Amino acid sequence: MRFDCIYSNDFLEHLHPDDAKLHLAEAFRVLRPGGFYLCYTPGRGSGPHDIAKAFYPQGFGFPACGSHLKEFTSRELIVLASSVGFIVEFPDKKADILALFRKV
C-alpha cells in the first residue's frame, strides 16, 4: 500500500532518536513518488515543552511515559529527514517546526 500524504502532529518528539529515524524511513518507504509527509513537532529552540513532569513525578512508572525524548532543532530535523531520502521544505521556520518532507 502506498500513500500520497502522511501527517503527524506532536509525535516525533516522543520517539527515541534512533526510532525517529526508523519512523521517517518507513514514512519514506510507504509514500508514492511525489508524496508528502507533513510533520509538526515542537522545536527545541523555544522549549522545553514537556510538561509531563508536572503530572508524573520522577520514579512514577515508565520514565518516558508521555514525555519528550528529543525535541529537534530545524537543522537536526533537516539532516535526519535528508538521511532517509526526503527533500525537506520548511513552510514555517518559527521555533516550533512544521516541516514538509517530499519524496522525489
N, C-alpha and C positions, 0 to 999 in steps of 0.2 A: 504494500500500500504506500502511495506517495501523496504528499500534501503540497498545496500551493502556499500555505501560510501556517506558521506556528506562532503562538503567543504565550508569553509567561509574564506574570506580574508578582513581584516580591517573592521570587522563588530561588534564584541563583545564589543569593547570599546565605541561604540555609544549607547549601551543599558544601562538603569538604572541597577544597580547591582541585584536588585530583578528580573528584566526581563531577565537578563543574565542567572540566574539560571533556570527560566522557559524555556528559549530557549534551554539550554543544556538538560533539562529534556525531552523536545519534540523531540530533536535530538535523544536522547537515545531511546525514545519510538518507533520512526519510523525506527530505524536501525534493520536489521536482526541480530540474534545472530552471533557473529564473525565479524560484520560490524565495520567500522571505521568512525570517524569524524576527519578530518584534519582541524585544526583551526590555522590561522595566525592572530596575534594581536600584535600591538606594546607594548613592555613591559615597565612597569613603571621605571625600572632600568636605562634606557637610555633616558627617556623623561623629560618633557612632549613633546609629538609630535604634539599636537593640535595647528594648525596654523589658526584656524577659526577666532580668534580674530583679526588677521591682515586684514581680509576681511569683517568681520561683527562686527562693533564697538558695545560696550555694549549698551543694550537697543534697538537694531535693531531686531524687530520681535521676534520670539520664541527663548529664550535664549539658548536652546540646539541644535538649527538648525546647523547641520553639525559638532557639537563639540563632543569631547570625554567626556563622563560622568565618565568613570573609566578606567584607564589603570592598568592592573593587574600585580602583580609580578608572577613569576613562581609558587611560593608556594601557593598564593591565588587561582590561576587557578587550581592547583592540588586539593586543598581542595574542591573547587566549583564543579569541574567535578566528583570527587570521591563521593560527597554527593548525586549525582543523579544516581550513579551506574557504572560510567565509570572506566575502568582500564586506567591509564594515562601513556603515554610514551612521552618523550621529545627528539626527534631526534636532536634538535638544542637548546642548553642551553645558547645561547648568550642573549644579552639584549632584543632583540625583540623575541617574542615567536612563534615558530612553534610547535604546540602541536598535538600529535596524541592520540586520545581517542578511546579506543576499548571497544566494548560491548561483554561481555562473554556470 
